[in-house]
């Protein structure tokens, strides 16, 4: 269960992570790797949320646009 942070940001990251796991090959591979290591699916999805937040923060800092690497 995730209890920290703002609920609206958490909800947006959750939905973004769900979509990323389905459509972004890099984040899907990351999610699959965590699941194969025995992590529960919700824990793996939370890790994808954190990775997505890190990517978005770096994009803001460097003022770059989203460039999809691979879309399935």
PDB file of N, H, CA, C and O in Angstrom:
ATOM      1  N   UNK A   1       0.841  -1.180   0.000  1.00  0.00           N
ATOM      2  CA  UNK A   1       0.000   0.000   0.000  1.00  0.00           C
ATOM      3  C   UNK A   1       0.882   1.239   0.000  1.00  0.00           C
ATOM      4  O   UNK A   1       1.857   1.331   0.746  1.00  0.00           O
ATOM      5  N   UNK A   2       0.521   2.178  -0.845  1.00  0.00           N
ATOM      6  H   UNK A   2      -0.271   2.103  -1.451  1.00  0.00           H
ATOM      7  CA  UNK A   2       1.257   3.434  -0.909  1.00  0.00           C
ATOM      8  C   UNK A   2       0.455   4.473  -0.144  1.00  0.00           C
ATOM      9  O   UNK A   2      -0.704   4.727  -0.471  1.00  0.00           O
ATOM     10  N   UNK A   3       1.052   5.067   0.856  1.00  0.00           N
ATOM     11  H   UNK A   3       1.994   4.862   1.122  1.00  0.00           H
ATOM     12  CA  UNK A   3       0.318   6.033   1.657  1.00  0.00           C
ATOM     13  C   UNK A   3       0.883   7.434   1.597  1.00  0.00           C
ATOM     14  O   UNK A   3       0.194   8.385   1.967  1.00  0.00           O
ATOM     15  N   UNK A   4       2.120   7.594   1.142  1.00  0.00           N
ATOM     16  H   UNK A   4       2.680   6.821   0.842  1.00  0.00           H
ATOM     17  CA  UNK A   4       2.753   8.906   1.145  1.00  0.00           C
ATOM     18  C   UNK A   4       2.481   9.690  -0.122  1.00  0.00           C
ATOM     19  O   UNK A   4       2.060   9.142  -1.141  1.00  0.00           O
ATOM     20  N   UNK A   5       2.732  10.981  -0.032  1.00  0.00           N
ATOM     21  H   UNK A   5       3.073  11.426   0.796  1.00  0.00           H
ATOM     22  CA  UNK A   5       2.593  11.838  -1.200  1.00  0.00           C
ATOM     23  C   UNK A   5       1.171  12.302  -1.429  1.00  0.00           C
ATOM     24  O   UNK A   5       0.250  11.975  -0.680  1.00  0.00           O
ATOM     25  N   UNK A   6       1.025  13.077  -2.495  1.00  0.00           N
ATOM     26  H   UNK A   6       1.773  13.343  -3.104  1.00  0.00           H
ATOM     27  CA  UNK A   6      -0.287  13.613  -2.840  1.00  0.00           C
ATOM     28  C   UNK A   6      -1.084  12.575  -3.620  1.00  0.00           C
ATOM     29  O   UNK A   6      -0.560  11.918  -4.520  1.00  0.00           O
ATOM     30  N   UNK A   7      -2.340  12.438  -3.266  1.00  0.00           N
ATOM     31  H   UNK A   7      -2.766  12.971  -2.535  1.00  0.00           H
ATOM     32  CA  UNK A   7      -3.190  11.406  -3.866  1.00  0.00           C
ATOM     33  C   UNK A   7      -3.367  11.618  -5.363  1.00  0.00           C
ATOM     34  O   UNK A   7      -3.385  10.647  -6.120  1.00  0.00           O
ATOM     35  N   UNK A   8      -3.499  12.862  -5.804  1.00  0.00           N
ATOM     36  H   UNK A   8      -3.485  13.651  -5.189  1.00  0.00           H
ATOM     37  CA  UNK A   8      -3.716  13.108  -7.235  1.00  0.00           C
ATOM     38  C   UNK A   8      -2.483  12.747  -8.051  1.00  0.00           C
ATOM     39  O   UNK A   8      -2.595  12.179  -9.137  1.00  0.00           O
ATOM     40  N   UNK A   9      -1.305  13.076  -7.525  1.00  0.00           N
ATOM     41  H   UNK A   9      -1.214  13.537  -6.642  1.00  0.00           H
ATOM     42  CA  UNK A   9      -0.058  12.735  -8.224  1.00  0.00           C
ATOM     43  C   UNK A   9       0.121  11.224  -8.237  1.00  0.00           C
ATOM     44  O   UNK A   9       0.510  10.644  -9.251  1.00  0.00           O
ATOM     45  N   UNK A  10      -0.164  10.593  -7.108  1.00  0.00           N
ATOM     46  H   UNK A  10      -0.480  11.064  -6.284  1.00  0.00           H
ATOM     47  CA  UNK A  10      -0.047   9.135  -7.000  1.00  0.00           C
ATOM     48  C   UNK A  10      -0.980   8.439  -7.983  1.00  0.00           C
ATOM     49  O   UNK A  10      -0.595   7.460  -8.622  1.00  0.00           O
ATOM     50  N   UNK A  11      -2.198   8.938  -8.104  1.00  0.00           N
ATOM     51  H   UNK A  11      -2.511   9.734  -7.585  1.00  0.00           H
ATOM     52  CA  UNK A  11      -3.162   8.344  -9.033  1.00  0.00           C
ATOM     53  C   UNK A  11      -2.712   8.519 -10.475  1.00  0.00           C
ATOM     54  O   UNK A  11      -2.844   7.602 -11.285  1.00  0.00           O
ATOM     55  N   UNK A  12      -2.182   9.689 -10.798  1.00  0.00           N
ATOM     56  H   UNK A  12      -2.074  10.435 -10.140  1.00  0.00           H
ATOM     57  CA  UNK A  12      -1.697   9.934 -12.161  1.00  0.00           C
ATOM     58  C   UNK A  12      -0.505   9.040 -12.484  1.00  0.00           C
ATOM     59  O   UNK A  12      -0.415   8.504 -13.589  1.00  0.00           O
ATOM     60  N   UNK A  13       0.400   8.876 -11.540  1.00  0.00           N
ATOM     61  H   UNK A  13       0.327   9.311 -10.643  1.00  0.00           H
ATOM     62  CA  UNK A  13       1.553   7.999 -11.756  1.00  0.00           C
ATOM     63  C   UNK A  13       1.116   6.538 -11.894  1.00  0.00           C
ATOM     64  O   UNK A  13       1.682   5.791 -12.691  1.00  0.00           O
ATOM     65  N   UNK A  14       0.121   6.140 -11.125  1.00  0.00           N
ATOM     66  H   UNK A  14      -0.338   6.748 -10.477  1.00  0.00           H
ATOM     67  CA  UNK A  14      -0.373   4.768 -11.197  1.00  0.00           C
ATOM     68  C   UNK A  14      -0.937   4.476 -12.587  1.00  0.00           C
ATOM     69  O   UNK A  14      -0.606   3.460 -13.198  1.00  0.00           O
ATOM     70  N   UNK A  15      -1.790   5.374 -13.080  1.00  0.00           N
ATOM     71  H   UNK A  15      -2.059   6.199 -12.583  1.00  0.00           H
ATOM     72  CA  UNK A  15      -2.383   5.166 -14.399  1.00  0.00           C
ATOM     73  C   UNK A  15      -1.313   5.238 -15.496  1.00  0.00           C
ATOM     74  O   UNK A  15      -1.354   4.477 -16.463  1.00  0.00           O
ATOM     75  N   UNK A  16      -0.365   6.151 -15.335  1.00  0.00           N
ATOM     76  H   UNK A  16      -0.332   6.769 -14.549  1.00  0.00           H
ATOM     77  CA  UNK A  16       0.730   6.247 -16.293  1.00  0.00           C
ATOM     78  C   UNK A  16       1.594   4.996 -16.297  1.00  0.00           C
ATOM     79  O   UNK A  16       2.047   4.547 -17.350  1.00  0.00           O
ATOM     80  N   UNK A  17       1.821   4.434 -15.110  1.00  0.00           N
ATOM     81  H   UNK A  17       1.454   4.799 -14.254  1.00  0.00           H
ATOM     82  CA  UNK A  17       2.624   3.219 -15.011  1.00  0.00           C
ATOM     83  C   UNK A  17       1.898   2.028 -15.635  1.00  0.00           C
ATOM     84  O   UNK A  17       2.523   1.193 -16.289  1.00  0.00           O
ATOM     85  N   UNK A  18       0.590   1.947 -15.435  1.00  0.00           N
ATOM     86  H   UNK A  18       0.082   2.625 -14.904  1.00  0.00           H
ATOM     87  CA  UNK A  18      -0.182   0.868 -16.059  1.00  0.00           C
ATOM     88  C   UNK A  18      -0.067   0.923 -17.582  1.00  0.00           C
ATOM     89  O   UNK A  18       0.142  -0.098 -18.239  1.00  0.00           O
ATOM     90  N   UNK A  19      -0.206   2.117 -18.125  1.00  0.00           N
ATOM     91  H   UNK A  19      -0.375   2.946 -17.592  1.00  0.00           H
ATOM     92  CA  UNK A  19      -0.092   2.287 -19.573  1.00  0.00           C
ATOM     93  C   UNK A  19       1.327   2.004 -20.039  1.00  0.00           C
ATOM     94  O   UNK A  19       1.525   1.372 -21.077  1.00  0.00           O
ATOM     95  N   UNK A  20       2.318   2.467 -19.278  1.00  0.00           N
ATOM     96  H   UNK A  20       2.157   2.980 -18.435  1.00  0.00           H
ATOM     97  CA  UNK A  20       3.711   2.268 -19.665  1.00  0.00           C
ATOM     98  C   UNK A  20       4.079   0.784 -19.692  1.00  0.00           C
ATOM     99  O   UNK A  20       4.818   0.339 -20.569  1.00  0.00           O
ATOM    100  N   UNK A  21       3.564   0.032 -18.738  1.00  0.00           N
ATOM    101  H   UNK A  21       2.964   0.394 -18.026  1.00  0.00           H
ATOM    102  CA  UNK A  21       3.865  -1.405 -18.689  1.00  0.00           C
ATOM    103  C   UNK A  21       3.301  -2.119 -19.919  1.00  0.00           C
ATOM    104  O   UNK A  21       3.849  -3.125 -20.369  1.00  0.00           O
ATOM    105  N   UNK A  22       2.223  -1.597 -20.446  1.00  0.00           N
ATOM    106  H   UNK A  22       1.778  -0.779 -20.081  1.00  0.00           H
ATOM    107  CA  UNK A  22       1.617  -2.207 -21.637  1.00  0.00           C
ATOM    108  C   UNK A  22       2.237  -1.720 -22.935  1.00  0.00           C
ATOM    109  O   UNK A  22       2.320  -2.484 -23.897  1.00  0.00           O
ATOM    110  N   UNK A  23       2.676  -0.462 -22.989  1.00  0.00           N
ATOM    111  H   UNK A  23       2.608   0.159 -22.208  1.00  0.00           H
ATOM    112  CA  UNK A  23       3.052   0.149 -24.262  1.00  0.00           C
ATOM    113  C   UNK A  23       4.528   0.498 -24.428  1.00  0.00           C
ATOM    114  O   UNK A  23       5.012   0.560 -25.559  1.00  0.00           O
ATOM    115  N   UNK A  24       5.253   0.727 -23.343  1.00  0.00           N
ATOM    116  H   UNK A  24       4.860   0.677 -22.425  1.00  0.00           H
ATOM    117  CA  UNK A  24       6.651   1.132 -23.428  1.00  0.00           C
ATOM    118  C   UNK A  24       7.533  -0.092 -23.186  1.00  0.00           C
ATOM    119  O   UNK A  24       7.501  -0.688 -22.110  1.00  0.00           O
ATOM    120  N   UNK A  25       8.316  -0.457 -24.196  1.00  0.00           N
ATOM    121  H   UNK A  25       8.341   0.027 -25.070  1.00  0.00           H
ATOM    122  CA  UNK A  25       9.116  -1.685 -24.105  1.00  0.00           C
ATOM    123  C   UNK A  25      10.145  -1.639 -22.976  1.00  0.00           C
ATOM    124  O   UNK A  25      10.377  -2.648 -22.310  1.00  0.00           O
ATOM    125  N   UNK A  26      10.758  -0.486 -22.758  1.00  0.00           N
ATOM    126  H   UNK A  26      10.570   0.334 -23.299  1.00  0.00           H
ATOM    127  CA  UNK A  26      11.774  -0.372 -21.710  1.00  0.00           C
ATOM    128  C   UNK A  26      11.164  -0.594 -20.335  1.00  0.00           C
ATOM    129  O   UNK A  26      11.688  -1.368 -19.534  1.00  0.00           O
ATOM    130  N   UNK A  27      10.058   0.086 -20.065  1.00  0.00           N
ATOM    131  H   UNK A  27       9.633   0.714 -20.716  1.00  0.00           H
ATOM    132  CA  UNK A  27       9.424  -0.070 -18.759  1.00  0.00           C
ATOM    133  C   UNK A  27       8.740  -1.419 -18.620  1.00  0.00           C
ATOM    134  O   UNK A  27       8.638  -1.941 -17.510  1.00  0.00           O
ATOM    135  N   UNK A  28       8.268  -1.996 -19.721  1.00  0.00           N
ATOM    136  H   UNK A  28       8.350  -1.572 -20.622  1.00  0.00           H
ATOM    137  CA  UNK A  28       7.680  -3.342 -19.672  1.00  0.00           C
ATOM    138  C   UNK A  28       8.749  -4.371 -19.313  1.00  0.00           C
ATOM    139  O   UNK A  28       8.507  -5.262 -18.499  1.00  0.00           O
ATOM    140  N   UNK A  29       9.929  -4.248 -19.920  1.00  0.00           N
ATOM    141  H   UNK A  29      10.125  -3.525 -20.582  1.00  0.00           H
ATOM    142  CA  UNK A  29      11.021  -5.165 -19.596  1.00  0.00           C
ATOM    143  C   UNK A  29      11.429  -5.045 -18.130  1.00  0.00           C
ATOM    144  O   UNK A  29      11.698  -6.049 -17.469  1.00  0.00           O
ATOM    145  N   UNK A  30      11.473  -3.810 -17.625  1.00  0.00           N
ATOM    146  H   UNK A  30      11.254  -2.995 -18.162  1.00  0.00           H
ATOM    147  CA  UNK A  30      11.804  -3.573 -16.221  1.00  0.00           C
ATOM    148  C   UNK A  30      10.777  -4.251 -15.310  1.00  0.00           C
ATOM    149  O   UNK A  30      11.143  -4.921 -14.344  1.00  0.00           O
ATOM    150  N   UNK A  31       9.495  -4.072 -15.621  1.00  0.00           N
ATOM    151  H   UNK A  31       9.198  -3.528 -16.406  1.00  0.00           H
ATOM    152  CA  UNK A  31       8.405  -4.672 -14.851  1.00  0.00           C
ATOM    153  C   UNK A  31       8.486  -6.198 -14.902  1.00  0.00           C
ATOM    154  O   UNK A  31       8.377  -6.862 -13.872  1.00  0.00           O
ATOM    155  N   UNK A  32       8.676  -6.752 -16.100  1.00  0.00           N
ATOM    156  H   UNK A  32       8.765  -6.213 -16.938  1.00  0.00           H
ATOM    157  CA  UNK A  32       8.759  -8.210 -16.249  1.00  0.00           C
ATOM    158  C   UNK A  32       9.943  -8.787 -15.487  1.00  0.00           C
ATOM    159  O   UNK A  32       9.841  -9.857 -14.886  1.00  0.00           O
ATOM    160  N   UNK A  33      11.068  -8.074 -15.512  1.00  0.00           N
ATOM    161  H   UNK A  33      11.151  -7.205 -16.000  1.00  0.00           H
ATOM    162  CA  UNK A  33      12.269  -8.544 -14.805  1.00  0.00           C
ATOM    163  C   UNK A  33      12.009  -8.605 -13.302  1.00  0.00           C
ATOM    164  O   UNK A  33      12.407  -9.563 -12.639  1.00  0.00           O
ATOM    165  N   UNK A  34      11.342  -7.584 -12.766  1.00  0.00           N
ATOM    166  H   UNK A  34      11.018  -6.806 -13.304  1.00  0.00           H
ATOM    167  CA  UNK A  34      11.031  -7.591 -11.333  1.00  0.00           C
ATOM    168  C   UNK A  34      10.062  -8.716 -10.983  1.00  0.00           C
ATOM    169  O   UNK A  34      10.204  -9.367  -9.948  1.00  0.00           O
ATOM    170  N   UNK A  35       9.077  -8.940 -11.851  1.00  0.00           N
ATOM    171  H   UNK A  35       8.962  -8.411 -12.692  1.00  0.00           H
ATOM    172  CA  UNK A  35       8.116 -10.022 -11.598  1.00  0.00           C
ATOM    173  C   UNK A  35       8.806 -11.384 -11.639  1.00  0.00           C
ATOM    174  O   UNK A  35       8.491 -12.260 -10.833  1.00  0.00           O
ATOM    175  N   UNK A  36       9.739 -11.569 -12.564  1.00  0.00           N
ATOM    176  H   UNK A  36       9.995 -10.857 -13.218  1.00  0.00           H
ATOM    177  CA  UNK A  36      10.461 -12.841 -12.654  1.00  0.00           C
ATOM    178  C   UNK A  36      11.366 -13.066 -11.453  1.00  0.00           C
ATOM    179  O   UNK A  36      11.674 -14.207 -11.108  1.00  0.00           O
ATOM    180  N   UNK A  37      11.796 -11.970 -10.809  1.00  0.00           N
ATOM    181  H   UNK A  37      11.546 -11.043 -11.089  1.00  0.00           H
ATOM    182  CA  UNK A  37      12.616 -12.087  -9.606  1.00  0.00           C
ATOM    183  C   UNK A  37      11.774 -12.398  -8.367  1.00  0.00           C
ATOM    184  O   UNK A  37      12.307 -12.552  -7.268  1.00  0.00           O
ATOM    185  N   UNK A  38      10.454 -12.488  -8.556  1.00  0.00           N
ATOM    186  H   UNK A  38      10.021 -12.363  -9.449  1.00  0.00           H
ATOM    187  CA  UNK A  38       9.585 -12.869  -7.450  1.00  0.00           C
ATOM    188  C   UNK A  38       8.895 -11.718  -6.755  1.00  0.00           C
ATOM    189  O   UNK A  38       8.226 -11.926  -5.743  1.00  0.00           O
ATOM    190  N   UNK A  39       9.038 -10.507  -7.270  1.00  0.00           N
ATOM    191  H   UNK A  39       9.581 -10.338  -8.093  1.00  0.00           H
ATOM    192  CA  UNK A  39       8.349  -9.371  -6.660  1.00  0.00           C
ATOM    193  C   UNK A  39       6.856  -9.467  -6.956  1.00  0.00           C
ATOM    194  O   UNK A  39       6.472  -9.866  -8.055  1.00  0.00           O
ATOM    195  N   UNK A  40       6.019  -9.113  -6.007  1.00  0.00           N
ATOM    196  H   UNK A  40       6.330  -8.788  -5.113  1.00  0.00           H
ATOM    197  CA  UNK A  40       4.582  -9.059  -6.293  1.00  0.00           C
ATOM    198  C   UNK A  40       4.302  -8.014  -7.376  1.00  0.00           C
ATOM    199  O   UNK A  40       5.034  -7.033  -7.508  1.00  0.00           O
ATOM    200  N   UNK A  41       3.248  -8.235  -8.139  1.00  0.00           N
ATOM    201  H   UNK A  41       2.654  -9.032  -8.033  1.00  0.00           H
ATOM    202  CA  UNK A  41       2.966  -7.349  -9.268  1.00  0.00           C
ATOM    203  C   UNK A  41       2.749  -5.907  -8.840  1.00  0.00           C
ATOM    204  O   UNK A  41       3.163  -4.987  -9.545  1.00  0.00           O
ATOM    205  N   UNK A  42       2.116  -5.696  -7.716  1.00  0.00           N
ATOM    206  H   UNK A  42       1.779  -6.443  -7.143  1.00  0.00           H
ATOM    207  CA  UNK A  42       1.875  -4.330  -7.259  1.00  0.00           C
ATOM    208  C   UNK A  42       3.184  -3.652  -6.839  1.00  0.00           C
ATOM    209  O   UNK A  42       3.348  -2.448  -7.032  1.00  0.00           O
ATOM    210  N   UNK A  43       4.100  -4.412  -6.273  1.00  0.00           N
ATOM    211  H   UNK A  43       3.967  -5.390  -6.116  1.00  0.00           H
ATOM    212  CA  UNK A  43       5.411  -3.863  -5.908  1.00  0.00           C
ATOM    213  C   UNK A  43       6.181  -3.494  -7.170  1.00  0.00           C
ATOM    214  O   UNK A  43       6.812  -2.439  -7.226  1.00  0.00           O
ATOM    215  N   UNK A  44       6.132  -4.352  -8.177  1.00  0.00           N
ATOM    216  H   UNK A  44       5.618  -5.209  -8.132  1.00  0.00           H
ATOM    217  CA  UNK A  44       6.802  -4.070  -9.444  1.00  0.00           C
ATOM    218  C   UNK A  44       6.191  -2.839 -10.103  1.00  0.00           C
ATOM    219  O   UNK A  44       6.912  -2.021 -10.675  1.00  0.00           O
ATOM    220  N   UNK A  45       4.873  -2.700 -10.031  1.00  0.00           N
ATOM    221  H   UNK A  45       4.287  -3.365  -9.567  1.00  0.00           H
ATOM    222  CA  UNK A  45       4.218  -1.536 -10.619  1.00  0.00           C
ATOM    223  C   UNK A  45       4.599  -0.261  -9.867  1.00  0.00           C
ATOM    224  O   UNK A  45       4.742   0.799 -10.477  1.00  0.00           O
ATOM    225  N   UNK A  46       4.761  -0.355  -8.561  1.00  0.00           N
ATOM    226  H   UNK A  46       4.644  -1.215  -8.065  1.00  0.00           H
ATOM    227  CA  UNK A  46       5.209   0.792  -7.774  1.00  0.00           C
ATOM    228  C   UNK A  46       6.624   1.193  -8.171  1.00  0.00           C
ATOM    229  O   UNK A  46       6.945   2.381  -8.201  1.00  0.00           O
ATOM    230  N   UNK A  47       7.463   0.223  -8.473  1.00  0.00           N
ATOM    231  H   UNK A  47       7.203  -0.742  -8.449  1.00  0.00           H
ATOM    232  CA  UNK A  47       8.820   0.520  -8.940  1.00  0.00           C
ATOM    233  C   UNK A  47       8.777   1.214 -10.303  1.00  0.00           C
ATOM    234  O   UNK A  47       9.579   2.110 -10.567  1.00  0.00           O
ATOM    235  N   UNK A  48       7.852   0.806 -11.161  1.00  0.00           N
ATOM    236  H   UNK A  48       7.201   0.078 -10.946  1.00  0.00           H
ATOM    237  CA  UNK A  48       7.684   1.470 -12.454  1.00  0.00           C
ATOM    238  C   UNK A  48       7.204   2.906 -12.237  1.00  0.00           C
ATOM    239  O   UNK A  48       7.639   3.817 -12.943  1.00  0.00           O
ATOM    240  N   UNK A  49       6.317   3.113 -11.272  1.00  0.00           N
ATOM    241  H   UNK A  49       5.963   2.374 -10.699  1.00  0.00           H
ATOM    242  CA  UNK A  49       5.857   4.464 -10.954  1.00  0.00           C
ATOM    243  C   UNK A  49       7.035   5.350 -10.554  1.00  0.00           C
ATOM    244  O   UNK A  49       7.143   6.493 -10.999  1.00  0.00           O
ATOM    245  N   UNK A  50       7.900   4.819  -9.722  1.00  0.00           N
ATOM    246  H   UNK A  50       7.812   3.891  -9.361  1.00  0.00           H
ATOM    247  CA  UNK A  50       9.069   5.592  -9.266  1.00  0.00           C
ATOM    248  C   UNK A  50      10.009   5.882 -10.423  1.00  0.00           C
ATOM    249  O   UNK A  50      10.522   6.995 -10.542  1.00  0.00           O
ATOM    250  N   UNK A  51      10.240   4.895 -11.275  1.00  0.00           N
ATOM    251  H   UNK A  51       9.823   3.991 -11.179  1.00  0.00           H
ATOM    252  CA  UNK A  51      11.111   5.092 -12.427  1.00  0.00           C
ATOM    253  C   UNK A  51      10.520   6.130 -13.379  1.00  0.00           C
ATOM    254  O   UNK A  51      11.247   6.963 -13.921  1.00  0.00           O
ATOM    255  N   UNK A  52       9.213   6.082 -13.580  1.00  0.00           N
ATOM    256  H   UNK A  52       8.623   5.406 -13.139  1.00  0.00           H
ATOM    257  CA  UNK A  52       8.533   7.053 -14.432  1.00  0.00           C
ATOM    258  C   UNK A  52       8.666   8.458 -13.853  1.00  0.00           C
ATOM    259  O   UNK A  52       8.897   9.415 -14.593  1.00  0.00           O
ATOM    260  N   UNK A  53       8.524   8.587 -12.541  1.00  0.00           N
ATOM    261  H   UNK A  53       8.337   7.810 -11.939  1.00  0.00           H
ATOM    262  CA  UNK A  53       8.685   9.885 -11.892  1.00  0.00           C
ATOM    263  C   UNK A  53      10.109  10.402 -12.057  1.00  0.00           C
ATOM    264  O   UNK A  53      10.311  11.594 -12.291  1.00  0.00           O
ATOM    265  N   UNK A  54      11.091   9.525 -11.939  1.00  0.00           N
ATOM    266  H   UNK A  54      10.928   8.557 -11.749  1.00  0.00           H
ATOM    267  CA  UNK A  54      12.481   9.917 -12.124  1.00  0.00           C
ATOM    268  C   UNK A  54      12.726  10.398 -13.552  1.00  0.00           C
ATOM    269  O   UNK A  54      13.418  11.395 -13.762  1.00  0.00           O
ATOM    270  N   UNK A  55      12.169   9.701 -14.522  1.00  0.00           N
ATOM    271  H   UNK A  55      11.608   8.892 -14.352  1.00  0.00           H
ATOM    272  CA  UNK A  55      12.304  10.098 -15.927  1.00  0.00           C
ATOM    273  C   UNK A  55      11.662  11.467 -16.154  1.00  0.00           C
ATOM    274  O   UNK A  55      12.251  12.330 -16.806  1.00  0.00           O
ATOM    275  N   UNK A  56      10.459  11.667 -15.620  1.00  0.00           N
ATOM    276  H   UNK A  56       9.980  10.967 -15.091  1.00  0.00           H
ATOM    277  CA  UNK A  56       9.767  12.942 -15.798  1.00  0.00           C
ATOM    278  C   UNK A  56      10.512  14.093 -15.126  1.00  0.00           C
ATOM    279  O   UNK A  56      10.575  15.190 -15.682  1.00  0.00           O
ATOM    280  N   UNK A  57      11.073  13.862 -13.944  1.00  0.00           N
ATOM    281  H   UNK A  57      11.021  12.971 -13.493  1.00  0.00           H
ATOM    282  CA  UNK A  57      11.856  14.895 -13.274  1.00  0.00           C
ATOM    283  C   UNK A  57      13.095  15.257 -14.077  1.00  0.00           C
ATOM    284  O   UNK A  57      13.455  16.431 -14.165  1.00  0.00           O
ATOM    285  N   UNK A  58      13.754  14.257 -14.665  1.00  0.00           N
ATOM    286  H   UNK A  58      13.461  13.303 -14.593  1.00  0.00           H
ATOM    287  CA  UNK A  58      14.937  14.527 -15.496  1.00  0.00           C
ATOM    288  C   UNK A  58      14.551  15.315 -16.750  1.00  0.00           C
ATOM    289  O   UNK A  58      15.286  16.200 -17.188  1.00  0.00           O
ATOM    290  N   UNK A  59      13.393  14.985 -17.321  1.00  0.00           N
ATOM    291  H   UNK A  59      12.795  14.267 -16.965  1.00  0.00           H
ATOM    292  CA  UNK A  59      12.933  15.722 -18.500  1.00  0.00           C
ATOM    293  C   UNK A  59      12.667  17.185 -18.158  1.00  0.00           C
ATOM    294  O   UNK A  59      13.005  18.074 -18.939  1.00  0.00           O
ATOM    295  N   UNK A  60      12.073  17.439 -17.013  1.00  0.00           N
ATOM    296  H   UNK A  60      11.798  16.717 -16.378  1.00  0.00           H
ATOM    297  CA  UNK A  60      11.836  18.824 -16.592  1.00  0.00           C
ATOM    298  C   UNK A  60      13.141  19.563 -16.338  1.00  0.00           C
ATOM    299  O   UNK A  60      13.287  20.723 -16.725  1.00  0.00           O
ATOM    300  N   UNK A  61      14.083  18.900 -15.691  1.00  0.00           N
ATOM    301  H   UNK A  61      13.964  17.958 -15.377  1.00  0.00           H
ATOM    302  CA  UNK A  61      15.358  19.529 -15.374  1.00  0.00           C
ATOM    303  C   UNK A  61      16.139  19.874 -16.637  1.00  0.00           C
ATOM    304  O   UNK A  61      16.739  20.945 -16.731  1.00  0.00           O
ATOM    305  N   UNK A  62      16.129  18.960 -17.607  1.00  0.00           N
ATOM    306  H   UNK A  62      15.642  18.090 -17.530  1.00  0.00           H
ATOM    307  CA  UNK A  62      16.890  19.166 -18.839  1.00  0.00           C
ATOM    308  C   UNK A  62      16.076  19.856 -19.930  1.00  0.00           C
ATOM    309  O   UNK A  62      16.594  20.164 -21.003  1.00  0.00           O
ATOM    310  N   UNK A  63      14.788  20.098 -19.643  1.00  0.00           N
ATOM    311  H   UNK A  63      14.367  19.848 -18.771  1.00  0.00           H
ATOM    312  CA  UNK A  63      13.874  20.739 -20.592  1.00  0.00           C
ATOM    313  C   UNK A  63      13.834  20.014 -21.929  1.00  0.00           C
ATOM    314  O   UNK A  63      14.010  20.611 -22.991  1.00  0.00           O
ATOM    315  N   UNK A  64      13.601  18.721 -21.844  1.00  0.00           N
ATOM    316  H   UNK A  64      13.458  18.236 -20.981  1.00  0.00           H
ATOM    317  CA  UNK A  64      13.499  17.902 -23.043  1.00  0.00           C
ATOM    318  C   UNK A  64      12.074  17.366 -23.177  1.00  0.00           C
ATOM    319  O   UNK A  64      11.336  17.250 -22.198  1.00  0.00           O
ATOM    320  N   UNK A  65      11.720  17.048 -24.395  1.00  0.00           N
ATOM    321  H   UNK A  65      12.319  17.142 -25.190  1.00  0.00           H
ATOM    322  CA  UNK A  65      10.387  16.495 -24.662  1.00  0.00           C
ATOM    323  C   UNK A  65      10.439  14.971 -24.560  1.00  0.00           C
ATOM    324  O   UNK A  65      11.506  14.363 -24.639  1.00  0.00           O
ATOM    325  N   UNK A  66       9.260  14.369 -24.382  1.00  0.00           N
ATOM    326  H   UNK A  66       8.393  14.863 -24.318  1.00  0.00           H
ATOM    327  CA  UNK A  66       9.167  12.915 -24.329  1.00  0.00           C
ATOM    328  C   UNK A  66       9.467  12.339 -25.717  1.00  0.00           C
ATOM    329  O   UNK A  66       8.861  12.744 -26.708  1.00  0.00           O
ATOM    330  N   UNK A  67      10.385  11.413 -25.775  1.00  0.00           N
ATOM    331  H   UNK A  67      10.877  11.084 -24.969  1.00  0.00           H
ATOM    332  CA  UNK A  67      10.704  10.735 -27.034  1.00  0.00           C
ATOM    333  C   UNK A  67      10.503   9.258 -26.803  1.00  0.00           C
ATOM    334  O   UNK A  67      11.319   8.614 -26.144  1.00  0.00           O
ATOM    335  N   UNK A  68       9.417   8.710 -27.342  1.00  0.00           N
ATOM    336  H   UNK A  68       8.755   9.234 -27.877  1.00  0.00           H
ATOM    337  CA  UNK A  68       9.193   7.274 -27.125  1.00  0.00           C
ATOM    338  C   UNK A  68      10.273   6.452 -27.817  1.00  0.00           C
ATOM    339  O   UNK A  68      10.490   6.568 -29.023  1.00  0.00           O
ATOM    340  N   UNK A  69      10.942   5.621 -27.027  1.00  0.00           N
ATOM    341  H   UNK A  69      10.765   5.526 -26.048  1.00  0.00           H
ATOM    342  CA  UNK A  69      12.014   4.780 -27.576  1.00  0.00           C
ATOM    343  C   UNK A  69      11.416   3.701 -28.450  1.00  0.00           C
ATOM    344  O   UNK A  69      11.796   3.553 -29.611  1.00  0.00           O
ATOM    345  N   UNK A  70      10.505   2.964 -27.910  1.00  0.00           N
ATOM    346  H   UNK A  70      10.196   3.084 -26.966  1.00  0.00           H
ATOM    347  CA  UNK A  70       9.848   1.869 -28.655  1.00  0.00           C
ATOM    348  C   UNK A  70       8.417   1.776 -28.167  1.00  0.00           C
ATOM    349  O   UNK A  70       8.161   1.761 -26.964  1.00  0.00           O
ATOM    350  N   UNK A  71       7.508   1.716 -29.086  1.00  0.00           N
ATOM    351  H   UNK A  71       7.717   1.728 -30.064  1.00  0.00           H
ATOM    352  CA  UNK A  71       6.112   1.554 -28.728  1.00  0.00           C
ATOM    353  C   UNK A  71       5.622   0.272 -29.353  1.00  0.00           C
ATOM    354  O   UNK A  71       5.796   0.045 -30.550  1.00  0.00           O
ATOM    355  N   UNK A  72       5.004  -0.571 -28.535  1.00  0.00           N
ATOM    356  H   UNK A  72       4.862  -0.387 -27.562  1.00  0.00           H
ATOM    357  CA  UNK A  72       4.518  -1.849 -29.050  1.00  0.00           C
ATOM    358  C   UNK A  72       3.061  -1.759 -29.425  1.00  0.00           C
ATOM    359  O   UNK A  72       2.479  -2.744 -29.879  1.00  0.00           O
TER     360      UNK A  72
END
